[in-house]
Amino acid sequence: MVPRRRRRVHRRSLAGLGPAGLRRRGRLPHAASPHDRVRANQSAAAAGKEPQPFLMVSSFIHPHDPYEPPREHWDRFAEGEIPDPAHPQVPDAAEDPHSHRLRAMSGFDTRYPELDQVRNARRAYYAAVSYIDDHVGRIRERLDSLGLGENTVILVTADHGDMLGERGLWYKMSPYERSSRVPLIAHGPEHLVPKGRYQTPVSLLDLMPTLVDLAGAPSPKAAGDSVFEIARREQTGEIGPKDRPVIIEYLAEGTYRPQLSIISGQYKYVICPGDVDQLFDLAADPHELHNAAREDHHAGTVARLRGELDSRYDMEALEAGILESQDQRRLVAEALSMGRKRSFDHNPEPEQRYVRGDFWGALEYGTIREGAR
């Protein structure tokens, strides 16, 4: 695993308004799925059969770089209304080498966006969130208008967050909360969705068992659990936040070695061979500014969480498997580079490229283009 410096990726990102950009990839999905379900239910009722359940997946790219929302949503936030990064200072390299690797890989170690670019990007990100909120609302309205709202469960989640300038970082790839924490909102009938806000940690691994639970099928042999079952057990006092640790694996760009994070209750513990261990008390230190891993009164917590990781992972075997996989892919890449090469990807003209460039391009080319619709 090698941190790639200034990696060329398919990103030409814009921090501000734009006539195209990702928003054209995030329109409300065609409403055929719920309409088809209504017609199918009507046909089933006419034939004396039970109505069948349905699953509809609505996927949006926003909020994501390029930070380029529609004007309607940009204008919902006044100039200066979005706060600046609360802690933009770059951590000490000895205490947080991973963040420095990410900055070097992205090119932010030698150049960094000006304050107006930072503010544009953050305002655009907030606007993109409101854009998705509107679409979720439209989906709910459509379900209600079709008579499906009362017996449909809606799950809203995401795959990652964005550092948005905190700690000198942007995008994902970091174990810090702003990057790794995502929403998980469930709405539906009370006999299916336990009401309330729960403290037991869950992860995206729990989504599949949750859908299986909703379908009434037997529990699968999977790494996760139904979030509804977790909520019910928390309600009855069977489990609490410390009883169900969640683990984050990071095995991608910006690290030489596997990085593992474990969240148990209020604590997050991060290890990566060659880096200093990190322990954060998320209750006392929600911004993760103080590494408590070497403090004597946290020795028991560190030992407990390290033991949990050691019981689940053989770090040497994990790293060896990753390197073997890389070697195999390099062999394939070298073979495919021989002879006449034709790009598999569509390669449009520069003006039509909505995700092209590099990490720095997400902010360097950020403009507010007046007259955009």
C-alpha angles and dihedrals in degrees: 000000000000126000103238111221115225091349114205108233135167096268129118097166131187125204103208140023124340140171093230127005124117095328090081087059093052106057121136108283118250109281094227094107099064092035090051089050091054091051090046091051091050090051091048092050091050089052093047093249132133116261114254125234121242138208120211121182118200111188124190130185094209134120089049140100127307083071095214116134127170117274093248091065095038089056092055089077120063122226107280094010094115111075121242118245107295094215110021094157114117112240121245110277093228091054098040113021093159092065090050091051090052091049092050092047091051095043094243092121092074101027130026132185120264118248093259090054091050090051093047092051094048093046090049091049092053089048090052090053090054089049090058091044088058092051093049087051091051091051090051091049091051092050090049093048090053094049093248099107098088096057102032125096116213121202120192120190143135139217100236145346132233130245090216095197099317111140088002091292135123135190122010132297094100127106091222117115097252090059103034103034116087135177121261111185124171125192126180148094113336094237088062104031116047106222121236143051116288131206102203108108118247133176141200088272085074095061098082094049088047092056090046089051091052090050091055092237125142115279109271126232095252141134092250139057135220109277089217091057089047090052092049091050091049090050091055093045095246092125138016136192093281094051098069115045119195122212129209118202118201113186102148142083121346100033136086094200137032113282120207128186127188125195117199118169109307095347133088119190122190127192133179121164109254094020126092114261115252129211122183128187098214092192096054096027108031093165091055094233099140124061106210097177095110097044114113096225090058095049092102092052092048092049092049095049094042089051090052091053093044090052091056104035139049097202095195092051091045092053093044090053092050093050091047090052090050091051091052092050092048089054091053092045092052092049092049091050092065123094124003111352124211121181114242092204124079107256109203129185114281093256090058097048109109098172108033138117130045140302092277091052090070088076109012093070095039111137138160104230110204116219093034116144 
